[in-house]
Amino acid sequence: MCRRIFVNSSLDELIRHFTFAGRGEVDGLDDRFPRYNGYPKEVYPIIIRDGARKSAAQESTFAMALWNFTPPCMSPFQRSPPVIRCEGIAANARFRPAYQARRCLKPVNDFFEWDTLETGRPTQPYAIAMKDGLPFALARVSGIWRHLSGIDIRNFAVLTCAPNEIMAKIHGRMSVILHRNDYDDHRVSCETVRLGME
């Protein structure tokens, strides 16, 4: 379920497209894009808003994060999930803090999904994109995990939901795609999210 992404843009192009978000500290990723086969355990630019702050002046900003979600309570020897189901996340003690306070966006041009409906096994891959070809944002949750060496590592996971009409022909799940009108509202819930594939 959405374990491959396609970013056919430079870092600067991505940042210019998502005008509501500040550049942040992502310059270390300049030479990593375009990226045609992005997968978990690599570092990507995400758009965050610090949910711990109570100020009304919160601003969205780009940040670097590892695609491999590790809640603070996990040890480095436990398996970290790159994908989390939306259903029940608000009640799951392991993921609830990130869902409540650290939702984020992952800009992409496409994501890949494999047809598994007839055989139950991944067969034909499909690239999922917007009709206009522009970058769009996938919903994620992020966290900060402290490595044994004392280094804080920002990380994130994919949120998946039941498929919309288009995706239901390919797979039983899909990555949560936010409607462009909802990009600057990181607190859109999994229960009310509008899936935008215009």
C-alpha positions as CSV (number, residue, x, y, z in Angstrom):
1,M,0.0,0.0,0.0
2,C,1.7,3.1,-1.3
3,R,5.3,2.0,-0.7
4,R,6.6,3.7,-3.7
5,I,6.4,7.4,-4.7
6,F,7.4,9.5,-7.7
7,V,8.6,13.1,-7.5
8,N,9.2,14.5,-10.9
9,S,10.1,17.9,-9.6
10,S,13.2,19.6,-8.1
11,L,13.1,20.6,-4.5
12,D,12.8,24.2,-5.4
13,E,9.8,23.4,-7.7
14,L,8.1,21.6,-4.9
15,I,8.5,24.4,-2.5
16,R,7.3,27.0,-5.0
17,H,4.2,24.9,-5.7
18,F,3.1,24.7,-2.0
19,T,3.1,28.4,-1.5
20,F,1.5,28.3,2.0
21,A,4.6,26.6,3.5
22,G,7.9,28.2,4.3
23,R,11.1,26.7,3.0
24,G,12.4,25.4,6.4
25,E,15.6,23.5,6.7
26,V,15.6,21.2,3.7
27,D,18.6,22.3,1.7
28,G,20.3,19.1,2.4
29,L,17.9,17.4,0.0
30,D,18.7,19.6,-3.1
31,D,20.5,16.8,-4.9
32,R,18.0,14.1,-4.2
33,F,15.2,15.2,-6.6
34,P,13.7,14.4,-9.0
35,R,13.2,10.9,-7.5
36,Y,11.6,8.3,-9.6
37,N,11.3,5.3,-7.2
38,G,11.1,6.6,-3.7
39,Y,10.6,4.1,-1.0
40,P,10.6,3.8,2.9
41,K,13.7,4.3,4.9
42,E,14.8,7.3,2.8
43,V,14.6,11.0,3.7
44,Y,12.0,13.2,2.1
45,P,10.7,16.8,2.4
46,I,7.4,16.9,4.3
47,I,5.2,19.9,5.3
48,I,4.7,20.2,9.1
49,R,3.0,22.4,11.6
50,D,4.2,22.3,15.2
51,G,1.1,21.1,17.0
52,A,2.7,21.6,20.4
53,R,2.5,25.3,20.0
54,K,-0.7,27.0,21.1
55,S,0.0,30.2,19.2
56,A,-2.5,31.2,16.6
57,A,0.4,32.2,14.4
58,Q,1.5,28.7,13.6
59,E,2.9,28.4,10.1
60,S,3.4,25.4,7.9
61,T,7.0,24.8,6.8
62,F,9.0,22.2,5.0
63,A,11.2,19.8,7.0
64,M,13.3,16.7,6.4
65,A,12.0,13.4,7.7
66,L,12.7,9.7,7.4
67,W,9.9,7.6,5.9
68,N,9.8,5.0,8.7
69,F,7.5,6.0,11.6
70,T,8.9,5.3,15.0
71,P,6.8,6.5,18.0
72,P,8.9,7.7,21.0
73,C,7.9,4.7,23.0
74,M,9.4,2.2,20.6
75,S,12.8,0.6,20.9
76,P,15.2,0.6,17.9
77,F,14.8,-3.1,17.7
78,Q,11.0,-3.0,17.1
79,R,9.7,-3.0,13.6
80,S,8.7,0.5,12.5
81,P,5.6,0.8,10.3
82,P,5.9,2.9,7.1
83,V,2.1,2.6,6.6
84,I,-0.7,3.1,9.2
85,R,-4.4,2.5,8.7
86,C,-6.7,5.5,9.4
87,E,-9.4,3.4,10.9
88,G,-9.0,3.5,14.7
89,I,-5.9,5.6,14.7
90,A,-7.5,8.2,17.1
91,A,-8.0,5.5,19.7
92,N,-4.6,3.7,19.2
93,A,-2.3,4.6,22.1
94,R,0.7,4.0,19.9
95,F,-0.3,6.4,17.1
96,R,-2.8,8.7,18.8
97,P,-0.3,11.4,19.9
98,A,1.0,11.9,16.3
99,Y,-2.5,11.9,14.8
100,Q,-3.7,14.5,17.3
101,A,-0.7,16.9,17.1
102,R,1.7,16.0,14.3
103,R,-0.2,15.5,11.1
104,C,1.8,16.4,8.0
105,L,1.8,16.4,4.2
106,K,4.0,14.6,1.8
107,P,4.3,16.3,-1.6
108,V,4.5,13.9,-4.6
109,N,3.8,13.9,-8.3
110,D,2.6,10.2,-8.3
111,F,2.4,7.2,-6.1
112,F,2.5,3.6,-7.2
113,E,-0.1,1.0,-6.3
114,W,-0.1,-2.6,-7.4
115,D,-3.3,-4.4,-8.6
116,T,-4.0,-7.1,-6.0
117,L,-7.8,-7.5,-6.4
118,E,-8.1,-10.6,-8.5
119,T,-5.1,-12.6,-7.5
120,G,-4.5,-11.3,-4.0
121,R,-0.8,-10.8,-5.0
122,P,0.8,-7.7,-6.3
123,T,0.7,-7.8,-10.1
124,Q,0.4,-4.8,-12.4
125,P,1.8,-1.5,-11.0
126,Y,-0.2,1.7,-11.6
127,A,1.1,5.3,-11.2
128,I,-1.6,7.4,-9.5
129,A,-1.4,11.1,-10.4
130,M,-3.6,14.2,-10.9
131,K,-5.0,14.9,-14.4
132,D,-3.1,18.2,-14.5
133,G,0.2,16.6,-13.7
134,L,0.9,19.0,-10.8
135,P,2.3,17.9,-7.5
136,F,-0.2,17.0,-4.8
137,A,-0.1,16.2,-1.1
138,L,-0.6,12.9,0.8
139,A,-1.7,12.9,4.4
140,R,0.9,11.6,6.9
141,V,1.7,11.6,10.6
142,S,5.1,12.5,11.9
143,G,7.1,12.1,15.0
144,I,10.4,12.7,16.7
145,W,12.3,9.6,17.9
146,R,15.5,9.9,19.9
147,H,18.2,7.5,18.8
148,L,20.3,5.8,21.4
149,S,23.2,8.2,20.4
150,G,21.0,11.1,21.5
151,I,20.1,12.3,18.0
152,D,16.5,13.3,17.4
153,I,15.2,11.8,14.2
154,R,12.0,13.3,12.6
155,N,10.1,10.5,10.8
156,F,6.7,9.9,9.2
157,A,4.3,7.2,8.1
158,V,1.7,6.9,5.3
159,L,-1.9,7.1,6.2
160,T,-4.2,4.8,4.3
161,C,-8.0,4.6,4.0
162,A,-10.7,2.8,2.1
163,P,-10.3,3.4,-1.7
164,N,-12.3,5.9,-3.6
165,E,-14.1,4.9,-6.8
166,I,-11.0,5.2,-9.0
167,M,-8.7,3.3,-6.7
168,A,-11.2,0.6,-5.8
169,K,-10.6,-0.9,-9.3
170,I,-7.0,-1.5,-8.4
171,H,-6.6,-2.0,-4.7
172,G,-8.5,-2.4,-1.5
173,R,-6.7,0.5,0.2
174,M,-5.3,3.8,-0.8
175,S,-3.1,6.6,0.5
176,V,-5.1,9.5,2.0
177,I,-5.0,12.3,-0.6
178,L,-6.0,15.7,0.6
179,H,-8.0,18.0,-1.5
180,R,-6.0,21.1,-2.4
181,N,-8.4,23.3,-0.4
182,D,-7.4,21.4,2.7
183,Y,-3.6,21.6,2.4
184,D,-3.2,24.4,4.9
185,D,-5.4,22.6,7.5
186,H,-3.3,19.8,8.8
187,R,-6.0,18.9,11.3
188,V,-8.4,17.5,8.7
189,S,-9.4,14.1,10.2
190,C,-9.4,10.7,8.6
191,E,-13.1,10.6,9.1
192,T,-13.9,13.8,7.2
193,V,-11.0,14.0,4.7
194,R,-12.0,14.9,1.1
195,L,-10.1,12.7,-1.4
196,G,-9.1,15.0,-4.2
197,M,-8.1,13.4,-7.5
198,E,-9.4,16.1,-9.9
